[in-house]
Amino acid sequence: MPLNPRHIHCSLAAICAVLIVCFQACEKKKNKDPVTIIYKLGEVKDYMYFKKGTWWVYEHDKTHELDSQYVTSSYIGTSITQGREEWSSHITLQQEVMSMRIRSNFVDGWGSNNYFDIYTTGQLVDAYPYPSRVYQLERSKISSIGQNVPSTVFYHPFDLCPKKNCLYFYDSLFTNYNLNGNYYDTVISFAITYGEAVMQEPSLRTYGGNAKCYYAKNVGLIRVYQKTTTANNLPLIHNWNLVRKHIIQ
């Protein structure tokens, strides 16, 4: 049976329409040239990264207990991820990331010997509409009695929560900061949700609450200020303050 010319014309038109759509889709996809984004830790390292051999000694302002904390391992490496979404499929994100472990021989008021893990993984490549540079650092207190407490303790850039109404936020900048007669050129403070993730519990046995962490440039954490309660449900404002240090960056 001979083919109807009209059918042939319609079929060719349909094929052409499909080809045009495919061509346009390919053209649209080809317009997105591959992009490699490189982000560095930058200022984060000045406040948060220290090499093995670094140590700090903190004194509790109420009990006068001393806690020596020392870096047992630290790492800076590169994380490379490829976008998986339509808006990010052409993007390769290459980020400097870090981790650090801090140990202590201090046995806290709960009978636990703790250590601390600090790390950041950087930004997500699929962040919409564009993966801007963001570093959020987590600190976890790993307890020998099975109670692990994590909290976000630092982020950069500092203007991520300008209204200071987030669960954690950059609070203040200090210059020539005086702590018990020791002066630090540049100090920043962060308000955080879980103070117990950052420092040891003294023999007073405190019960949670938010805190402020004070970081000195090229020194690290120098003070933790916390409003909390004691085991007898009495209000307590207490601090761990840096008294000695040995820094390797």
C-alpha positions in Angstrom: 0.0 0.0 0.0 1.6 3.4 -1.0 2.3 5.9 1.7 0.1 8.9 2.0 2.2 12.1 1.3 0.3 13.8 4.0 1.4 11.2 6.5 5.0 11.5 5.3 4.9 15.3 5.7 3.5 15.0 9.3 6.1 12.4 10.2 8.9 14.5 8.9 7.5 17.5 10.7 7.3 15.6 14.0 10.9 14.3 13.6 12.1 17.8 12.9 10.3 19.2 15.9 12.0 16.5 18.1 15.4 17.2 16.6 14.9 21.0 17.2 14.0 20.4 20.8 17.0 18.1 21.3 19.3 20.6 19.6 18.1 23.4 21.7 18.5 21.4 24.9 22.0 20.5 23.9 22.8 24.0 23.0 21.4 25.2 26.4 23.5 22.6 28.2 26.6 23.5 26.2 26.3 27.1 27.2 27.2 26.2 30.7 31.0 26.0 30.5 32.7 23.9 33.2 33.6 26.0 36.3 36.0 25.1 39.1 35.6 27.0 42.3 38.4 27.0 44.8 37.9 28.1 48.5 40.6 28.4 51.1 40.2 28.3 54.9 41.8 31.7 55.1 41.2 33.5 58.5 39.6 30.3 59.9 43.1 28.9 60.4 44.3 31.9 62.4 41.7 31.1 65.1 40.9 27.4 64.9 43.7 25.4 63.4 46.8 24.3 65.4 49.3 21.6 64.8 50.2 18.6 67.0 52.3 19.7 69.9 50.2 22.8 70.7 48.8 22.9 74.2 46.7 25.2 76.4 46.2 25.3 80.2 42.8 26.7 81.5 41.8 27.6 85.0 38.3 27.6 86.3 37.4 30.8 88.0 35.3 29.3 90.8 37.1 26.0 91.7 40.6 27.0 90.5 40.9 23.6 88.8 43.4 23.4 86.0 42.8 21.6 82.7 45.6 21.0 80.3 44.5 20.4 76.7 46.8 19.3 73.9 46.5 18.7 70.2 47.2 15.1 69.3 46.3 15.2 65.6 45.4 17.9 63.0 44.8 17.8 59.3 44.3 20.2 56.4 43.2 18.7 53.1 41.2 19.3 50.0 37.6 18.2 49.4 36.5 18.0 45.7 32.8 17.6 44.8 30.9 17.7 41.6 27.5 19.3 41.2 24.5 17.0 40.8 21.7 19.5 40.3 20.7 21.3 37.1 22.1 24.6 38.3 25.3 23.0 39.6 26.1 20.2 37.3 28.8 22.2 35.6 30.5 23.2 38.9 33.5 21.5 40.5 33.9 22.8 44.1 37.4 22.4 45.5 37.7 23.4 49.2 40.3 23.4 51.9 39.0 21.5 54.9 40.3 20.8 58.4 40.0 18.6 61.4 41.7 18.5 64.8 41.6 16.4 68.0 42.3 17.8 71.4 42.9 15.6 74.4 42.9 16.2 78.1 43.9 14.3 81.3 41.3 16.2 83.2 38.5 14.1 84.9 35.4 16.2 85.2 32.8 16.6 87.9 30.9 13.6 86.4 33.9 11.3 86.5 34.5 11.5 82.8 37.7 11.9 80.9 36.9 13.7 77.7 38.5 14.7 74.4 37.3 17.2 71.7 37.0 16.9 68.0 36.9 20.0 65.8 36.2 19.9 62.0 34.7 21.7 59.0 33.5 20.3 55.7 32.9 23.6 54.0 30.1 24.5 51.6 27.8 22.2 49.6 28.4 22.2 45.8 24.7 22.0 45.2 23.9 25.1 47.3 21.3 27.2 45.3 21.8 29.4 43.4 25.6 29.3 43.9 27.9 27.6 46.4 29.4 30.7 48.1 32.3 30.4 50.5 31.0 29.3 53.9 32.9 27.4 56.7 31.0 26.2 59.7 33.1 24.5 62.4 31.7 21.9 64.8 33.2 21.0 68.2 32.2 17.7 69.9 33.1 16.7 73.4 33.6 12.9 73.4 32.9 11.5 76.8 34.4 8.3 78.3 31.0 7.7 80.0 29.1 7.8 76.7 27.7 11.3 76.5 28.8 13.0 73.3 27.9 16.7 73.0 28.3 18.5 69.6 27.8 22.2 68.9 28.6 24.7 66.1 31.3 27.0 67.6 32.6 29.1 64.8 31.8 30.2 61.2 33.3 32.3 58.5 32.4 34.8 57.0 31.4 36.4 60.2 28.3 38.2 58.7 26.2 35.0 58.2 23.7 36.0 61.0 23.8 39.9 61.1 20.8 40.2 63.4 22.4 37.8 66.0 19.1 35.9 66.3 20.4 32.5 65.3 21.2 29.5 67.5 24.8 30.5 67.2 26.4 33.7 66.0 29.4 35.9 65.8 29.0 38.4 68.6 31.9 40.9 69.1 35.4 42.0 68.1 37.9 43.1 70.7 41.3 44.7 70.3 44.0 44.6 72.9 41.8 42.3 75.0 42.9 41.9 78.7 42.4 38.5 80.3 43.9 38.3 83.8 46.7 40.6 82.9 47.5 39.0 79.6 46.8 41.1 76.5 45.6 39.7 73.1 45.7 41.9 70.0 42.6 40.6 68.3 39.8 38.6 70.0 36.4 37.6 68.6 33.5 36.1 70.6 30.9 33.6 69.4 27.6 32.9 71.2 27.0 29.1 71.0 24.1 26.8 72.0 25.9 24.1 74.0 28.7 25.4 76.3 29.3 21.8 77.5 30.5 20.9 74.0 33.4 23.3 74.4 34.9 22.9 77.8 35.1 20.5 80.7 32.5 20.3 83.5 34.2 21.5 86.8 33.8 19.6 90.1 30.7 21.8 90.7 28.8 19.7 88.2 27.1 22.3 86.0 23.9 21.6 84.0 24.2 22.8 80.4 23.2 26.2 78.9 24.6 28.4 76.1 27.9 30.1 76.3 30.3 32.6 74.8 33.6 31.5 73.3 36.4 33.9 73.0 39.1 33.2 70.4 42.4 35.1 70.1 44.0 35.3 66.7 46.9 32.8 66.4 46.2 31.6 69.9 42.8 29.9 69.7 40.2 29.5 72.5 41.2 31.7 75.5 37.9 31.9 77.5 34.6 30.2 77.8 31.9 32.2 79.7 28.7 30.3 80.7 25.5 30.9 82.6 24.2 27.7 83.9 23.0 26.0 87.1 24.6 23.6 89.6 23.4 20.2 90.8 21.4 22.0 93.5 19.6 24.0 90.8 21.4 27.2 91.9 22.3 29.8 89.2 26.0 29.9 88.3 28.1 32.1 86.0 31.5 30.6 85.5 34.5 30.8 83.2 37.4 28.7 82.0 40.3 31.1 81.3 43.6 30.5 79.5 46.6 30.8 81.8 49.4 29.2 79.8 50.0 28.1 76.2 52.4 26.7 73.7 51.2 27.3 70.1 52.3 25.7 66.8 50.5 26.7 63.7 
